[in-house]
Amino acid sequence: MMLRLMSVLLLLFFLIGCSDSSSNPSLKSVGLLVENTIDDQGWNSKGYQGLLNIHANLNVDVFLEEGIDNESKARAAIEKFVKEDVNLIFGHGHVFASYFSELGSDFPDVHFVSFNGDVTGDNVTSLQFDGYAMGYFGGMVAGEMSQTNKVGVIAAFPWQPEVQGFVDGASYLDKAIAYVEYVGDWSDVDKAMHLHDKLKAKGVDVFYPAGDGYHIQVIEEIKRDGDFAIGYVGDQSDLGEATVLTSTVQHVDSLYELVAERFQNGELEAGNLSYDFKDGVISLGAFSTVVPETVQEQVEGAIATYVGTDRLPHQTE
C-alpha cells in the first residue's frame, strides 16, 4: 500500500513539474534586428543597450543583425537566429510589425516583438509607446520658453503621435504657435537641416527634431544659433545644457528587459501592447538650468496629474 502511494505521489509530482515547464517558456537566447545601424545615438542605440541589459541581467546569449530593411532579409536573419537557439526576437521599429505578422507562423517556437506597429499572430507582439503625452509635455516647455511665441517640429512622419501632442502642449494657454515640417525619413540629415532653416526664417526659436537619425545634427545647429531644442528619444542634455530645455525620453532599454522577463515567466501577451508614463518607460529628461523653477514645477505637476488620472492639463479645466 505504501509503495503504491509513493508511486502515485511521484507521478503527480512529475505531471505538475511538466505542466509548469510547458506553461512558462524558457528564455534561451535573444535576437535583435535593426533597420539601419546601432550607431545613431538614439533609437537604435537604445535598443542595442536593451539587448546588452538582457545579456547582463538575465544571463542569456544575445545576437544582433543590422541593415534588415526588407522581408527577405528578415527571414534570412531569423533563420540564422534560430540556428543559435534564439526564441525571442526583437525587431526594432514599426517596419518589423508587417514582417513578423507575415513570417511568425513559419517559426512557431519563436516569439516576435516589434515597436509602434499593428501585428497579428499568436506569437507576435507590438510594443507601442503612447507618444502623445510626452510630446505634449515637451510642447508645454517649448511654449513657455519661446521668446517669439513660435515653436517648430521637424518630424520624420505624420503618424508620430508625439507631433500632435507637441502642437497641443505648446498652444496650451495660448503660449505659442507650432509649425510642423516632415522629413519623410528617419535619417535624411540634409532635408532636416533645410527644414530647420525654413522654420528659423519664420521666427521659430524652440525646435523639436523628432527623428532619431538626424536630431543630433539639428541640435548642434540650434546650439550654434543660440536657440533652444527639446531632445528626442534619449536625454540630450549632454549636447548642450543651455540649449536642450528638456527631452522626451522613451526608455526602450528598460522595456526590453521587462519584456524578456515577462516572456521568461510565461506572461508576454501577443497583440498590440501600449506603454506610457505610468509604466515607467516614458519620461521627460533633465531640465536645463535656463528653465525657471516655476515652469519645471508646473510641468512636473502636470505629469503627476496625468499619471494619476490619465488627464492632460487642457482636460482638467
Steps between C-alpha positions, in 0.01 A plus 500: 500500500779741598690418179190570291445835678861600442464415130186714470668796674804475273274489193309809619826684567624412152177616334493827692862566411427437133197731513705785650774457242262513205309805624817707554716511187871490562688806377784344306666775295389841376543663159473862387431622146552867409415668173819710486785497753534529877731805472230769482529627861124461523232240439718218369773562757244471780370175352851359497548608861179312584647189339816538709288541814327169425837331454637640825197467725327188366820311416407392146683523169396785272543559125476806274433545129514850345376627162181290502291720272275250318309181568742266323789628712282460807428135415869427442595664831228310687618170355854587610377583851302176528820304435644679805205383714338846510133489603434870568562748217465878516448696178596854590241709317152509353612347167552167677131479592408398146804272461424313823127479433579334169785276615395416856301189413806352326692508830250387766770442764613864487324802652535817293489855641485820293436868582228750409315291243190279482562125505314172465597148604506288813875551548530866395492806727525872426618738771349841439628811673209737553699803390221760508548588868879522482468734203240701689725561800794582275274747322401659830865571577561633149196729515604641836859565388451645150579870475333533160196285591589282201619140538567235239496124454731330253331159491578189302140391422144625556400185692724587797256575788756721677469755220137591568573474871774760467275732300222477760737541794670804347169671438368424851392830656572662160874496569632443148423422138647168389620434145555145375721377217553137394827351382337181371797298624667422831852585389496761220726756668514736201124534477466536876754784497315667212174482697677645802605800292146535367354509851775733620401746226146500641628612839503162676738502796417164668529184289394139549701281258286186532710264292773292656722484190544875460420654839862524615612705200197728524559565870862588428378760248245631750780542755711699254204732439439553871147356484334227710416134433293223651696175485352183352497131608802539731607767749699737278606742774862396437479672159466836667344556841416860409350392166298188578215616726394141572454179301213264428652167602388152405676247722521230236786328679293454817201375303714236325599345831143517631369320192768230519414438865130472415579252225711298741210493746244403236328840533575664163177550307463502124343801329545875538611617845517868595740670746508852644627711792324286761693192383831670575628470143427857386617814679635848451876534524694742717392864488751760391591755767363769267149362555354689799407291803141618469479348151668179616255467789203569272601228254596249770164558668319446170688173448411381852134581435511316168655190658230497768197592289586455129400863455717762331488867607245608239277210609496595868350845465 
